[in-house]
Amino acid sequence: MREISPKELEQFIDEGKTLNMIDVREVSEVAEGKIPGVINIPLGLVEFRMHELDKEKEYIIICRSGGRSGQASQFLASQGFNVINMTGGMLAWEGRTE
């Protein structure tokens, strides 16, 4: 599984790179703060909403600590999606939130 650190992701955001980020936390968790620009698809809904994703794009998967995003990354990769898991999750995120 491909991985990215929170610091690397923050650097890409600061550089203005176009990124596709999916936060797989529950809606209530995301309401407490999220990385600007993320799409929220709770882990339990990933299977049912993956038709909304484009297999030609790369997605960075985010959660609270890295566990759920790891599960989502493995599942989406098995379905042919190009995904990267953010290690450490939002607990390790030091960048801007909204």
C-alpha positions as CSV (number, residue, x, y, z in Angstrom):
1,M,0.0,0.0,0.0
2,R,1.3,3.4,-0.9
3,E,1.6,5.9,1.9
4,I,2.1,9.6,2.4
5,S,3.0,11.4,5.7
6,P,0.9,14.3,6.9
7,K,3.9,16.6,6.4
8,E,4.3,15.5,2.8
9,L,0.6,16.1,2.2
10,E,0.8,19.5,3.9
11,Q,3.7,20.4,1.6
12,F,1.8,19.4,-1.5
13,I,-1.2,21.5,-0.4
14,D,1.1,24.5,0.3
15,E,2.6,24.1,-3.2
16,G,-0.9,24.4,-4.6
17,K,-1.0,20.9,-6.1
18,T,-4.4,19.6,-7.2
19,L,-5.2,16.8,-4.9
20,N,-8.2,14.4,-4.5
21,M,-8.6,13.7,-0.8
22,I,-11.2,11.5,0.8
23,D,-11.8,11.5,4.6
24,V,-13.4,8.2,5.7
25,R,-14.2,9.4,9.2
26,E,-17.8,9.7,10.4
27,V,-19.6,12.9,9.6
28,S,-19.5,13.9,13.3
29,E,-15.7,13.5,13.4
30,V,-15.3,15.6,10.2
31,A,-17.5,18.3,11.7
32,E,-14.8,18.8,14.4
33,G,-12.2,19.7,11.7
34,K,-11.0,18.6,8.3
35,I,-8.3,19.3,5.8
36,P,-9.6,22.0,3.4
37,G,-10.8,20.4,0.2
38,V,-11.5,16.9,1.4
39,I,-14.5,14.9,0.4
40,N,-16.2,13.0,3.3
41,I,-17.2,9.4,2.5
42,P,-17.5,7.5,5.8
43,L,-15.7,4.1,5.7
44,G,-19.0,2.2,5.9
45,L,-20.2,4.0,2.7
46,V,-17.1,3.6,0.6
47,E,-18.3,0.5,-1.1
48,F,-21.6,2.1,-2.0
49,R,-20.2,5.4,-3.2
50,M,-17.1,4.3,-5.1
51,H,-19.0,4.8,-8.3
52,E,-18.6,8.5,-7.7
53,L,-14.8,8.1,-8.0
54,D,-12.7,8.1,-11.1
55,K,-10.2,5.3,-11.6
56,E,-8.0,7.7,-13.7
57,K,-7.4,9.9,-10.7
58,E,-5.2,9.5,-7.6
59,Y,-6.9,9.7,-4.2
60,I,-5.3,10.3,-0.8
61,I,-7.3,8.6,1.9
62,I,-7.5,10.1,5.4
63,C,-9.0,9.1,8.8
64,R,-8.4,9.8,12.5
65,S,-5.3,7.6,13.1
66,G,-4.6,5.8,9.8
67,G,-6.4,2.5,10.5
68,R,-9.7,3.1,8.7
69,S,-8.0,4.9,5.8
70,G,-5.8,1.8,5.5
71,Q,-8.8,-0.4,5.2
72,A,-10.4,1.9,2.7
73,S,-7.2,2.1,0.7
74,Q,-6.8,-1.7,0.5
75,F,-10.5,-2.0,-0.5
76,L,-10.3,0.7,-3.2
77,A,-7.0,-0.6,-4.5
78,S,-8.5,-4.1,-4.9
79,Q,-11.3,-2.4,-7.0
80,G,-8.7,-0.9,-9.3
81,F,-8.4,2.6,-7.8
82,N,-5.1,4.5,-7.4
83,V,-5.0,5.4,-3.7
84,I,-2.5,6.6,-1.1
85,N,-3.0,6.2,2.6
86,M,-2.1,9.1,4.9
87,T,-0.2,7.6,7.8
88,G,-1.0,8.8,11.3
89,G,-4.4,10.3,10.2
90,M,-5.7,13.5,11.6
91,L,-4.1,12.9,15.0
92,A,-0.7,13.5,13.2
93,W,-2.0,16.4,11.0
94,E,-0.5,19.8,12.0
95,G,-1.7,21.8,9.0
96,R,-4.7,24.0,8.5
97,T,-8.2,22.7,9.2
98,E,-11.7,24.0,8.5
